Amino acid sequence: MERGLYIGRFQPFHKGHLYVVRKILEEVDEVIIGIGSTQANFDLDNPFTCGERMEMIRMALSEENVDPARYWLIPIPDIHNNIVWVSHVVSLCPRFSVVYGGNPHTLLLFESLGYSVKRVELLKPNLYSGTEIRRRMLNGEPWEDLVPPAVARFIKEIDGVRRIRILGEAYRLEKRLKK
């Protein structure tokens, strides 16, 4: 059984992430989806909790008929020592044989410790980007077509756009107070 590892923050899980998961599952039997920065939430860069991100991913994969036996969702909190971080990730995950990703830094870290890595081709990375989606939400622009339908419904259900707008107001207020 071959198992791959794919790590991201998934803030939120979007169609680009879904595309990568599907591509990985064409090559391996199972994929570990490592949900990074799990301690970060309710800030402008990380508005969703780990649990919310887990729900988004499960809903999106279920909607796409991805067999739950083919993926693992593993929370990965940050530690702030890059080379130790790899061992930290390994300690949290089931065994894997290859690390997939589009982030050259992450791939370099795993490769430097002897892991097999594969750079994945990202789907329109300027469009399918958590940063772009959050920016659109903040500015009242259309964003729903950038995420799987189940994720759009979930974000609306938890009032995620309102949360992001409030976080944006708080951020702007903090900047003004620091001047």
C-alpha positions in Angstrom: 0.0 0.0 0.0 1.5 3.3 -1.0 0.5 6.4 1.0 1.3 10.1 0.2 1.3 13.1 2.4 -0.1 16.5 1.4 0.0 19.4 3.8 -1.8 22.7 3.7 -3.6 25.2 5.8 -6.8 24.9 3.8 -8.1 28.4 4.8 -10.5 27.5 3.2 -10.4 24.2 1.3 -10.8 25.2 -2.4 -11.0 23.7 -5.8 -7.2 23.9 -6.2 -6.8 21.7 -3.1 -9.5 19.3 -4.4 -7.6 19.1 -7.8 -4.4 18.2 -6.0 -6.0 15.6 -3.8 -7.5 13.9 -6.9 -4.1 14.0 -8.7 -2.4 12.4 -5.7 -5.0 9.7 -5.5 -4.3 8.8 -9.1 -0.7 7.8 -8.0 -1.2 6.4 -4.5 -3.6 4.2 -2.6 -4.2 6.7 0.2 -3.4 10.3 1.0 -2.8 11.9 4.3 -4.1 15.4 4.3 -2.1 17.2 6.9 -4.0 20.3 8.2 -1.3 22.7 9.1 -1.3 25.6 11.6 -4.1 24.0 13.6 -3.5 26.3 16.6 -4.2 29.4 14.4 -7.9 30.5 14.0 -10.1 33.6 14.2 -7.5 35.8 12.5 -7.5 37.3 9.1 -5.0 34.8 7.6 -6.5 31.8 9.5 -10.1 32.5 10.0 -11.3 28.9 10.3 -10.7 26.5 13.2 -9.1 23.1 12.6 -12.4 21.4 13.2 -14.1 23.6 10.6 -11.4 22.9 8.1 -11.8 19.2 8.8 -15.5 19.4 8.1 -14.9 21.4 4.9 -12.5 18.8 3.6 -14.7 15.8 4.5 -17.8 17.5 3.0 -16.0 18.4 -0.2 -14.5 14.9 -0.7 -17.8 13.2 0.1 -19.5 15.4 -2.4 -16.9 14.3 -5.0 -17.5 10.6 -4.0 -13.9 10.1 -2.7 -13.9 7.0 -0.6 -13.2 8.0 3.0 -11.0 4.9 3.3 -8.6 6.5 0.8 -7.7 9.6 3.0 -6.6 10.5 6.5 -7.2 14.0 8.0 -4.3 14.8 10.5 -4.1 18.0 12.5 -0.6 19.5 12.5 0.1 22.4 14.9 3.0 24.6 14.1 6.3 24.4 15.8 8.8 27.1 15.0 11.9 25.2 14.1 11.8 24.2 10.5 14.0 21.1 10.5 12.4 19.7 13.7 9.0 20.4 12.1 9.5 17.4 9.7 10.0 15.0 12.6 7.0 16.6 14.3 4.9 15.9 11.2 6.2 12.3 10.9 5.3 11.7 14.6 1.7 12.7 14.0 1.0 10.8 10.8 0.6 7.3 9.7 3.6 6.0 7.6 3.9 7.5 4.1 6.2 7.0 1.2 6.1 10.3 -0.7 5.4 13.9 0.1 3.4 16.0 -2.4 3.1 19.7 -2.5 3.5 22.9 -4.3 5.4 24.7 -1.6 9.2 24.4 -2.4 10.1 25.1 1.2 8.1 22.2 2.6 9.4 19.9 -0.1 13.0 20.9 0.6 12.6 20.2 4.3 11.3 16.7 3.7 13.8 16.0 1.0 16.7 17.1 3.2 15.8 14.4 5.6 15.6 11.7 3.0 12.0 11.7 2.1 10.8 11.2 -1.5 9.0 14.4 -2.7 6.9 15.2 -5.7 6.0 18.8 -6.7 2.4 18.9 -7.8 1.1 21.1 -10.6 -1.3 23.6 -9.0 -4.5 24.5 -10.7 -4.5 28.3 -11.5 -2.7 29.2 -8.2 -3.4 32.9 -8.5 -7.1 32.2 -8.7 -7.5 29.1 -6.5 -5.8 30.6 -3.4 -7.0 30.9 0.1 -5.6 34.5 0.2 -7.6 35.4 -2.9 -10.8 33.8 -1.6 -10.4 35.5 1.8 -9.7 38.8 0.0 -12.9 38.4 -2.0 -14.9 37.6 1.0 -13.5 40.6 2.8 -14.4 42.9 -0.1 -17.8 41.5 -0.9 -16.8 40.0 -4.2 -17.9 36.7 -5.6 -16.0 33.8 -4.1 -18.3 30.8 -4.1 -17.2 29.5 -7.5 -13.6 29.0 -6.2 -14.5 26.4 -3.6 -16.4 23.2 -3.9 -20.2 23.7 -3.4 -20.2 21.8 -0.1 -17.5 24.2 1.2 -19.5 27.3 0.1 -22.6 26.0 1.9 -20.6 25.2 5.0 -19.0 28.7 5.1 -22.4 30.3 4.8 -23.8 28.0 7.5 -21.1 29.1 10.0 -21.4 32.8 8.8 -17.7 32.6 7.8 -17.9 35.7 5.5 -19.2 37.8 8.4 -16.4 36.4 10.6 -13.7 37.4 8.0 -15.2 40.9 7.7 -15.2 41.4 11.4 -11.6 40.2 11.6 -10.8 42.7 8.8 -12.3 45.5 10.8 -10.3 44.5 13.9 -7.1 44.4 11.8 -7.7 47.9 10.4 -8.5 49.2 13.8 -5.3 47.7 15.3 -3.2 49.3 12.5 -4.8 52.7 13.1 -4.1 52.4 16.9 -0.5 51.6 16.3 0.1 54.7 14.3 
